[in-house]
Amino acid sequence: MIINQLPIPTILNISGKKPWEVNHFDTLELWKFGDFKSYTSLNLLAHTLGIQTPKDDIDGSMVWEVYWKEKNLERIVTYCQKDVVTVAQILLRLAGEPLIKSENIEIKT
């Protein structure tokens, strides 16, 4: 957001805040249950929770090649958009809420 000169939303501006003052949380923190030795991938977490995986085309390890060799920024944009939807679905599932139906998801470009 800074690179693109967009204002940082107040909820995301955590600079100088204490951990208990931050109004959001990371799904990684939720899922690791206090374990500091490892992490759980978004793909594994989605699969475990019965949510469609966003990794049907590329994964994070392929972004460099897709950008620098293929020059395919749109493919990376789609990859990131799928991740955002998946994180939203995971948060809903963790909160015990119904998932968003695919017909109610609209990706803006």
N, C-alpha and C positions, 0 to 999 in steps of 0.2 A: 504494500500500500504506500509505503514511503517512497519507493522508487518511482511509482506512478503518480506521486504527489496527491494522493487521496487522503482525506482525513481519517485518522484511526478512530473507530467508534469507541465511545467511552468504556464500554464493557470489555473491549480488547486491550485498552491502554493500561497495562499492569505495571508500568515503569514506576519503581519506588514503592510499590504496594507490598504489604506483608501477605504471606500465603493465605491467611484467614480473611483478607480483604478482597481477594480475587473472586469474582462472581461467576466464573466458569470453571470447568474441569476438563481434563483430558481423558478420553476413553482408555488410554494406556494406563493411567493411574487407577482407574476403576477396575480394570481387568486383572492387573498384576497383584492385587490384594496385598500391597505392602512389600512385595518382593523387589529388591533392588538389583538382582543379578541378571535379569533377562527381560524380554518384552514379548508381546504377542502381536503378530502382524494383523493388519486390518483384514486381510484375506482370511486368515485362520479364525479370527474373531467373528467375522460375518458368517462363515461356513458353520462354525460351532453354534451360532444363534439361529441358524436356519434362514439366513438372509442371503439373497443372491450376491455372489461375489462380483466386485467391480473389475476384477483382474481377468477379463475375458479377451483382452487384446494385448496390452503391454503391462509391465509392472515397473516399479521404481528403478530397478537396475537397468532398464532399457531406455530411460528418458534421455540420457546423454546421447546415445546413438541416434535415436529418433530425431532429436533436435539438431545435432551437429552434422550427422551424415545424411539423413533423409530430408532435413530441413522441413519437417512436418509438424509445425506448431499446433495445427488444428487437432492432430491426433493426441498431443499432450494435453490440450485443453479438454478434450473429451475424457481422457483418462482422469484428470483432476476433478471434473464435474461428477463423474461416477463415484469417486472417492467421497465427495461431499454428501451425495445422496446416501451412500452407504453409512457414513458416520451418523447422519440424521436418523436412519433406520435403527442403527445400533443403540443410539441414545433412547429412542422410543422403546425398543425392546427391553433395555436395562431398566427403564422406568415403569415397565409393565403396561405400556400404552399400545394401542393397535398401530401397526405399520402403515405408512402412507401407500396407498394403492398406486401402482405404476401409471394408471391413467390420470392420476392427479398430480403427477410430477411433470413439470414443464422446465426445460433447460433453455435459458436465454443466452444468446450469443451476441 
